[in-house]
Amino acid sequence: MKAQYSEFGIDSRILVLSDEILSGLRARFDGIDDTAESNAAKVLAAMRDNRVDAECFAGTTGYGYNDAGRDTLEKVYASVFHTSAALVRPQITCGTHALALALGANLRPGDELISAVGAPYDTLEEVIGIRPSPCSLAEYGVTYKQVDLLPDGTPDLQALKSAISAKTRLVTIQRSRGYSQRPTLSVAQIGEIIAACKAVKPDVLCMVDNCYGEFVELTEPSDVGADMTVGSLIKNPGGGLAPIGGYICGTRECIERCAYRLSAPGLGQEVGASLGVKTSLYQGFFLAPTVVAGAVKGAIFAAAAYEALGFRAFPPAAQERHDIIQTIELGSAERMLAFCEGIQAAAPVDSYVRPVPSPMPGYESDVIMAAGAFVQGSSIELSADGPMCEPYNVFLQGGLTWFHAKLGVMMSIQKLLEKGLVTL
């Protein structure tokens, strides 16, 4: 392996550092594999119990009437997430679309939306109307307020209880931290938030943005009372094979409304052709627990490596994980560029490309993104990105295999070393 890594131009000192770090992570990695084994069994049982067969992979066109494979896939998701219904469609283009769909379907004019975890992810600001946008919830008469987290980054349950009013229809809970520095929420913490909300107003809807968190733990937010659990298929649950799509798992009433909003009132889940993507959606979901385990290992390895080099990692390497995202505080634009160059150079696709910062829809600062992915924008594949502003935090996520994640991290250190931005 040393000879093969040398072909990538990786300095022998980086290999020594890598070996030292991995020697201390073996037991941790065994625990991650145990979680993956349990989640893999859960997915397999759902596929077996719902009688997945070869006919489920046949594509449909046009209206998509009587698409048995599409309907069975939704039953599989509902079984894994322990919900009464699910909407899993290639027509849902991304995680933000899935969230906007769930919000728009279940909020009416005059309703109030509360974020229980402070400011939402950047791309939801225009969905809600925090930043004005055509077709935002604000344009349709939905009001919004947020309950900020406590100084330690944990939910302020008392303030949340006080914020809920007779107008409050839906509370949104973002599991992952996005581009903020607050801790990612565990499933147990999400359960506490939901219980607090329901104690004040039993009929309030609780929606969880589950992006980046699927299969990291043994349970999902739907196991602790979420009315809707929402995510993207080009993140964790697609296993790197899903070419597009999103999911919403939840109560039958909520999912029915989401289906009506996705297609049209009166049509709902009865329409929506699956074309030729169903094999990838099924197989990706089957592989997802194993793929997610590799991504979690890569995140922990990155944190440990950069901590050894004197950088701040968030979460720290020793901390328990609840999503696949790892933040490294690099402290300068030059280091951030070099880091992303290393991730890009390790990619199987577009490895020769040099990432540069550029404007992106939904973000105020220029964003740099390194991603040589088989599926454009796939966050379960190894990638690194972040807004080009102080303190120059880069957000690393993904890796279809642990070995690719490891190589990418080593290549990022190599680029920093070549530019004199780090010492070994």
Buried (B, 14 or more C-beta within 10 A) or exposed (E): EEEEBEEBEBBEEBBEBBEEBBEEBEEBBEEBBEBBEEBBEBBBEBBEEBEBEEEBBEBBEEEBEEBEBBBBBBBBBBBBBBBEBBBBBBBBBBBBBBBBBBBBBBBEEEBBBBBBBBBBBBBBBBBBBBBEBEEBBBEBEBBBEBBBBEEEBBBBBEEBBEBBEEEBBBBBBBBBBBBBBBBBBBBEBBBBBBEBBBEBBEEBBBBBBBBBBBBBBEBBBBBBBBBBBBBBBBBBBBBBBBBBBBBBBBBEEBBBBBBBBBBEEEEBBBBBBBEBBBBBBBBBBBBBBBBBBBBBBBBBBBBBBBBBBEBBBBBEBEEEBBBBBBBBBBBEBBBBBBBBBBBBBBBEEBEEBEBEBEEBEBEEBEBBBBBBBEBEBBBBBBBBBBBBBEEBBBBBBBBBBBEBBBBBBBBBBBBBBBEEBBEE
